[in-house]
Amino acid sequence: MSIKVGMVSLGCAKNQVDGEVLMASLEAAGFQAVDDVALADVAIVNTCGFIESAKKESIEEILELARLKAEGRIQKLVVTGCLAQRYQQELLAELPEVDGAIGIGANGEAAGLLRRILAGERVGAFPPREAMPLCGARRLTTPSWSAYLKIAEGCDNRCTYCAIPGIRGPYRSRPLESIEEEARSLVAEGARELILIAQDTTRYGIDLYGTYSLARLLERLCQIEDLRWLRVLYCYPDAITDELLAVMAREEKIVKYIDLPLQHCSGPVLRAMNRRGDRASLTALIRKIRAAVPGVILRTTLITGFPGETEEDFTQLAEFVKEIRFDRMGCFPYSQEEGTPAADLPDQIDQEVKERRADILMEQQARILEENGEAQMGRILTVLTEGFDRYAECWFGRSYMDAPDIDGKVFFTAPGHRPRLGQFVQVEVEDCMDGDLTGTMI
């Protein structure tokens, strides 16, 4: 009888893809994958270790599964992902309930490590990060019609607040041919939306080809016949090229949506973050993007309370948000991460102040989101059907304006129709509520 293995995957979509590759490798080695981790013999927590809140969530999940282990419902508890990579021996020393900790470089040898753990050995495996497979067969955890496509690993940007380079290592692009092959396979299996991800997608190819190559990759992927939507996340502002904008404007399959994590607009704060630009240059970039790609939806993330952020810096950021009117925005209080340069900077800011500033920006953004939603009234949108809400008695899905899990939804009734999950339908927008749109299928 085969050993049942279940995984809880936390954090970003990049980590989710790593988990899908790992689970597929375990299935290929004879383990039985189960969706409900509580029914598994071996429970794996694929952790996030990026910021304090993510680390706390990972530890809570580990302790919850440790309780199931103590009750005899699961045999072994294994930790993988960023938290395991970042804290290694500390994790094993401080969590005796854990039977194995596997760093990201050990993902390719997970089957052998699990057999050792099942044999009674307590394993800590942390080979070089570069040993992690950049691709492989996957056990998809997304709906069949939508899949993430990871195009690179690691990061070279060295933002002073960020632990990712220390966890994930240097930037490593996948060969263009490898990405295209996986994309064609995903579409052949039913995916109609592919979402390109990396720590920095716009830097794709610079290490392999000596030039920014995302535009060339997108052109290749747009040739896949049954692909309907191609979405790009994590586009750093430094590498938004004219060629990239031209391809995004020209190719119908590329949804007009750019995820542009700016973090701040104050020049001094950005320099302290080891990021380029200031309010004037970022405003000019956004105007250029909007002129080059008509109708583009812009999403950003911002950080409040970075060490040394003055009231003047914050006021400038609030004015910037009002002026730019981002279509989508997330804002997070700065997290002081050990081992990062920013953690040792002077003028650290009280948590209460960081959170208050973030709340102010999100309140501003809520008003902008509501106004933008009202401007959609009467518009007909193409919506990817994703489910049926039994309580609201209506269908829901996403338009090109919304990435899965981070943005809103479109709720719609379908009189005289019964749309299939994964089907693209036309919806006339009639109302908006808390960032979501409502309407009727036509």
DRENTOR-560316 format. One line per 8 residues: their letters; for each residue z, x, y of C-alpha. Coordinates in Angstrom, 1 decimal, padded with zeros to 4 digits, m for minus. Layout:
! residues N
A = Z/X/Y  ... .
//
This chain:
! residues 442
MSIKVGMV = 000.0/000.0/000.0  m001.0/001.5/003.3  001.5/002.2/006.1  001.3/m000.2/009.0  001.2/001.4/012.5  001.5/m000.5/015.8  001.3/000.8/019.3  002.6/m000.3/022.7 .
SLGCAKNQ = 000.4/001.3/025.4  001.9/001.6/028.9  000.5/002.9/032.3  m003.1/003.2/033.3  m006.4/002.4/031.7  m007.0/006.1/031.0  m003.8/006.2/028.9  m005.0/003.0/027.2 .
VDGEVLMA = m008.3/004.6/026.1  m006.4/007.6/024.7  m004.3/005.2/022.7  m007.4/003.4/021.4  m008.9/006.7/020.2  m005.6/007.7/018.6  m005.3/004.3/016.7  m008.9/004.5/015.5 .
SLEAAGFQ = m008.2/008.0/014.1  m005.1/006.7/012.2  m007.2/003.8/010.8  m009.9/006.3/009.7  m007.1/008.3/007.9  m006.0/005.3/005.9  m003.2/003.8/008.0  m003.3/000.0/008.7 .
AVDDVALA = m003.3/m000.9/012.4  m001.3/m004.0/013.4  m001.3/m005.7/016.8  002.4/m006.7/016.7  004.4/m003.5/016.9  007.5/m005.3/015.5  005.6/m005.8/012.2  004.8/m002.1/011.9 .
DVAIVNTC = 006.3/000.5/009.7  005.7/003.1/012.4  005.9/002.1/016.0  004.2/004.3/018.6  005.0/004.1/022.3  002.1/005.5/024.3  004.0/006.3/027.5  003.4/006.7/031.2 .
GFIESAKK = 005.3/009.4/033.0  003.6/009.3/036.4  006.3/008.0/038.7  010.0/006.9/038.4  009.3/003.2/037.8  006.8/004.1/035.0  009.2/006.5/033.4  011.9/003.8/033.4 .
ESIEEILE = 009.5/001.3/031.8  008.6/003.8/029.1  012.3/004.6/028.3  013.1/000.8/028.2  010.3/000.2/025.7  011.5/003.2/023.5  015.0/001.8/023.5  013.8/m001.7/022.6 .
LARLKAEG = 011.9/m000.4/019.6  014.9/001.8/018.7  016.9/m001.4/018.4  014.3/m002.8/015.9  014.5/000.5/014.0  018.3/000.2/013.9  017.9/m003.3/012.5  015.6/m002.0/009.8 .
RIQKLVVT = 012.5/m003.8/011.0  010.6/m000.6/011.6  010.9/002.7/009.8  009.9/005.3/012.3  009.6/005.6/016.1  007.0/007.9/017.7  006.4/008.7/021.4  003.0/009.8/022.7 .
GCLAQRYQ = 001.3/009.9/026.1  002.4/011.3/029.5  006.1/011.1/029.1  006.0/013.0/025.9  003.8/015.6/027.4  005.8/016.0/030.5  009.3/016.1/029.1  008.7/017.4/025.5 .
QELLAELP = 011.9/018.9/024.2  014.1/016.9/026.6  012.8/013.7/025.2  013.7/014.7/021.6  017.1/016.0/022.7  018.1/013.0/024.8  016.7/010.2/022.5  017.9/010.8/019.0 .
EVDGAIGI = 016.4/007.5/017.9  012.9/009.0/018.3  011.4/010.5/015.1  008.5/012.3/016.7  007.2/013.3/020.1  003.4/014.0/020.3  001.9/015.7/023.4  m001.6/014.7/024.5 .
GANGEAAG = m003.1/017.9/022.9  m001.9/016.7/019.5  m003.7/013.3/019.6  m006.4/014.6/017.3  m003.9/015.6/014.6  m001.8/012.4/014.8  m002.4/011.3/011.2  m001.0/014.5/009.7 .
LLRRILAG = 001.9/014.4/012.1  002.7/010.8/011.1  002.7/011.8/007.4  005.2/014.6/008.2  007.4/012.1/010.1  007.2/009.6/007.2  008.3/012.3/004.9  011.5/012.7/006.9 .
ERVGAFPP = 010.7/015.5/009.3  011.5/015.2/013.0  008.4/016.4/014.7  007.7/017.7/018.2  004.0/018.7/018.6  002.8/020.1/021.9  m000.4/022.1/021.5  m002.5/023.0/024.6 .
REAMPLCG = m003.6/019.9/026.6  m007.2/021.0/026.4  m007.1/020.3/022.6  m007.0/016.5/023.3  m010.3/014.9/022.2  m012.4/013.7/025.2  m014.0/011.0/023.1  m014.0/009.5/019.7 .
ARRLTTPS = m014.1/006.1/017.8  m011.8/003.6/019.5  m009.8/000.5/018.4  m010.4/m001.5/021.5  m007.5/m003.4/023.0  m009.5/m005.1/025.7  m011.4/m008.3/025.2  m014.7/m007.8/023.4 .
WSAYLKIA = m016.8/m008.4/026.6  m015.2/m005.7/028.7  m014.3/m002.1/028.0  m013.1/001.0/029.8  m015.3/004.1/029.6  m013.4/007.4/030.3  m015.8/010.0/031.8  m013.4/012.9/032.4 .
EGCDNRCT = m009.8/014.1/031.8  m007.4/016.0/034.0  m007.4/016.7/037.7  m008.0/019.6/040.1  m007.0/017.9/043.4  m003.4/019.1/043.4  m002.0/016.4/045.7  001.5/017.5/046.4 .
YCAIPGIR = 003.2/014.3/045.3  001.3/014.0/041.9  002.5/015.2/038.5  m000.8/014.5/036.8  m002.4/018.0/036.9  000.8/019.4/035.3  000.7/016.7/032.6  m003.0/016.4/032.0 .
GPYRSRPL = m004.4/019.8/033.0  m007.6/020.8/034.8  m010.5/018.5/035.4  m012.9/018.3/032.4  m016.0/016.1/032.5  m017.6/014.7/029.3  m021.2/015.6/028.8  m023.5/012.9/030.2 .
ESIEEEAR = m025.1/012.4/026.8  m021.8/011.7/025.1  m020.8/009.1/027.7  m024.2/007.4/027.4  m024.0/007.3/023.6  m020.5/005.7/023.8  m021.7/003.2/026.4  m024.6/002.1/024.3 .
SLVAEGAR = m022.3/001.7/021.3  m019.8/m000.4/023.3  m022.6/m002.7/024.6  m024.1/m003.0/021.1  m020.6/m004.2/020.0  m020.6/m006.9/022.7  m019.3/m005.4/025.9  m021.0/m006.8/029.0 .
ELILIAQD = m018.8/m005.0/031.5  m018.1/m001.3/031.4  m015.5/000.1/033.7  m015.8/003.9/034.4  m012.5/005.7/034.8  m011.1/009.2/035.3  m008.4/010.6/037.4  m011.2/011.2/040.0 .
TTRYGIDL = m014.5/009.6/039.0  m016.4/010.9/042.0  m015.8/014.5/040.9  m017.6/013.8/037.6  m019.9/016.6/036.5  m018.9/019.3/039.0  m017.4/021.5/036.3  m020.3/021.0/033.8 .
YGTYSLAR = m023.3/020.8/036.1  m022.2/022.5/039.3  m022.8/019.4/041.3  m021.4/015.9/041.7  m023.2/013.9/039.0  m021.7/010.4/039.1  m024.8/008.9/040.7  m027.0/010.4/037.9 .
LLERLCQI = m024.6/009.1/035.3  m024.7/005.6/036.8  m028.5/005.6/036.9  m028.6/006.5/033.2  m026.1/003.8/032.3  m028.0/001.1/034.2  m030.8/001.5/031.8  m028.7/000.0/029.0 .
EDLRWLRV = m030.5/m003.3/028.4  m027.6/m005.8/027.6  m025.1/m004.3/030.1  m024.4/m006.8/032.9  m021.7/m005.2/035.0  m020.9/m001.6/035.7  m017.7/m001.0/037.6  m016.3/002.3/039.0 .
LYCYPDAI = m012.6/003.0/039.6  m010.6/005.9/041.2  m013.2/007.1/043.7  m011.7/009.8/045.8  m012.9/009.8/049.4  m013.8/013.5/049.4  m016.8/013.1/047.1  m018.4/009.9/048.2 .
TDELLAVM = m021.9/011.2/048.6  m025.0/009.5/050.2  m026.7/009.7/046.8  m023.8/007.8/045.2  m023.9/005.0/047.8  m027.6/004.7/047.6  m027.4/004.2/043.8  m024.6/001.7/044.1 .
AREEKIVK = m026.6/m000.3/046.7  m029.9/m000.1/044.7  m028.8/m000.8/041.1  m028.1/m004.5/040.5  m025.8/m003.8/037.5  m023.4/m001.8/039.5  m020.9/m004.3/041.0  m020.4/m003.8/044.7 .
YIDLPLQH = m016.8/m002.7/044.4  m015.3/000.7/045.3  m011.7/001.7/044.5  m010.9/004.3/047.1  m007.3/005.6/046.8  m006.6/006.8/050.4  m002.8/007.1/050.2  m002.4/007.4/054.0 .
CSGPVLRA = m004.4/007.7/057.3  m002.1/010.0/059.4  m003.5/013.5/059.6  m000.2/015.3/059.3  000.9/013.2/056.4  m002.4/013.7/054.6  m002.2/017.5/055.1  001.4/017.5/053.7 .
MNRRGDRA = m000.1/015.6/050.7  m002.8/018.3/050.4  m005.4/015.7/051.1  m008.2/015.9/053.7  m009.0/013.7/056.6  m007.3/011.6/059.2  m007.6/008.1/060.6  m010.8/008.8/062.5 .
SLTALIRK = m012.6/010.4/059.6  m011.5/007.8/057.1  m012.5/005.0/059.4  m015.9/006.6/059.8  m016.2/006.9/056.0  m015.4/003.3/055.4  m017.9/002.1/058.1  m020.5/004.3/056.4 .
IRAAVPGV = m019.7/002.8/053.0  m019.9/m000.8/054.3  m023.2/m000.1/056.1  m024.7/001.6/053.0  m023.5/m001.0/050.4  m023.7/m004.5/052.1  m021.0/m006.9/050.7  m019.0/m004.1/049.1 .
ILRTTLIT = m015.4/m004.9/048.1  m013.1/m002.1/049.1  m009.8/m001.5/047.3  m007.3/001.1/048.2  m003.8/002.3/047.4  m001.3/003.6/049.9  002.0/005.5/049.8  004.8/004.8/052.3 .
GFPGETEE = 007.8/007.1/053.0  006.2/010.4/052.1  008.5/013.2/053.2  008.3/013.7/057.0  006.5/010.3/057.6  007.6/009.4/061.1  007.8/005.9/062.6  004.6/006.9/064.5 .
DFTQLAEF = 002.9/007.8/061.3  003.8/004.5/059.7  002.8/002.5/062.8  m000.6/004.3/062.7  m000.9/003.3/059.0  m000.1/m000.3/059.7  m002.6/m000.4/062.5  m005.2/001.2/060.2 .
VKEIRFDR = m004.6/m001.5/057.5  m005.1/m004.3/060.2  m008.2/m002.6/061.5  m010.0/m001.9/058.2  m009.0/m005.1/056.5  m009.3/m003.8/052.9  m010.4/m006.5/050.5  m007.8/m005.4/047.9 .
MGCFPYSQ = m004.8/m003.1/048.4  m001.7/m001.8/046.6  001.1/000.0/048.4  003.9/002.0/046.8  007.0/003.7/048.1  006.9/007.4/047.6  008.4/008.6/044.3  010.1/012.1/044.5 .
EEGTPAAD = 008.8/013.6/041.2  010.5/016.7/039.9  008.2/019.7/039.5  005.8/018.6/042.3  005.6/020.5/045.6  006.5/017.4/047.6  009.8/017.0/045.8  011.0/020.1/047.6 .
LPDQIDQE = 009.8/019.2/051.1  012.3/018.7/053.9  012.8/015.3/055.6  012.9/013.2/052.4  013.2/009.5/053.4  015.7/007.0/052.3  014.6/004.6/049.5  015.4/001.6/051.6 .
VKERRADI = 013.1/002.8/054.4  010.3/003.6/052.0  010.5/000.1/050.4  010.7/m001.7/053.8  007.6/000.0/055.0  005.7/m000.8/051.8  006.8/m004.5/052.1  005.6/m004.6/055.7 .
LMEQQARI = 002.1/m003.4/054.7  001.9/m005.8/051.7  002.9/m008.7/053.9  000.1/m007.7/056.3  m002.3/m007.5/053.4  m001.3/m010.9/052.0  m002.5/m012.5/055.2  m005.7/m010.6/055.1 .
LEENGEAQ = m006.3/m011.6/051.5  m005.7/m015.3/052.4  m008.1/m015.1/055.3  m010.7/m013.4/053.1  m010.2/m016.0/050.5  m010.8/m018.8/053.0  m014.0/m017.1/054.0  m015.3/m017.6/050.4 .
MGRILTVL = m015.2/m021.4/050.6  m018.5/m023.0/049.6  m019.8/m019.7/048.2  m021.3/m019.6/044.7  m020.0/m016.7/042.6  m020.9/m015.3/039.2  m017.7/m015.4/037.2  m017.0/m013.7/033.8 .
TEGFDRYA = m015.1/m016.3/031.8  m012.0/m014.8/030.3  m009.8/m017.7/029.2  m008.5/m021.3/029.5  m005.2/m022.1/031.2  m003.6/m024.9/029.2  m001.0/m025.7/031.9  m003.5/m025.8/034.8 .
ECWFGRSY = m006.1/m027.3/032.5  m008.9/m025.1/033.8  m010.8/m022.0/032.9  m010.4/m018.6/034.6  m012.3/m015.4/034.9  m013.2/m012.7/037.4  m016.0/m012.2/039.9  m017.5/m008.9/040.9 .
MDAPDIDG = m014.7/m008.7/043.5  m011.9/m008.3/040.9  m011.1/m005.5/038.4  m009.1/m006.5/035.4  m005.3/m006.5/035.6  m005.1/m005.2/039.2  m006.9/m007.8/041.2  m007.0/m011.6/041.3 .
KVFFTAPG = m008.9/m014.3/039.3  m011.1/m017.2/039.8  m009.8/m020.5/038.3  m012.4/m023.2/037.7  m013.0/m026.6/036.1  m016.1/m027.1/034.1  m017.0/m030.8/033.9  m019.7/m031.4/031.3 .
HRPRLGQF = m019.5/m027.7/030.2  m017.6/m025.7/027.7  m018.1/m022.0/028.6  m017.7/m019.3/026.0  m015.2/m016.5/026.5  m017.2/m013.6/027.8  m019.9/m015.8/029.3  m021.1/m015.4/032.9 .
VQVEVEDC = m021.1/m018.7/034.8  m021.7/m019.9/038.3  m018.7/m021.3/040.2  m018.7/m022.9/043.6  m015.5/m021.8/045.5  m013.4/m024.7/046.8  m010.0/m023.2/047.6  m007.8/m020.1/047.5 .
MDGDLTGT = m004.2/m019.6/046.6  m002.1/m016.4/046.6  m005.3/m014.2/046.4  m006.9/m016.2/043.6  m009.9/m018.5/044.1  m010.4/m021.9/042.6  m013.6/m023.9/042.2  m016.0/m025.8/039.9 .
MI = m018.6/m024.5/037.5  m022.1/m025.7/038.4 .
//
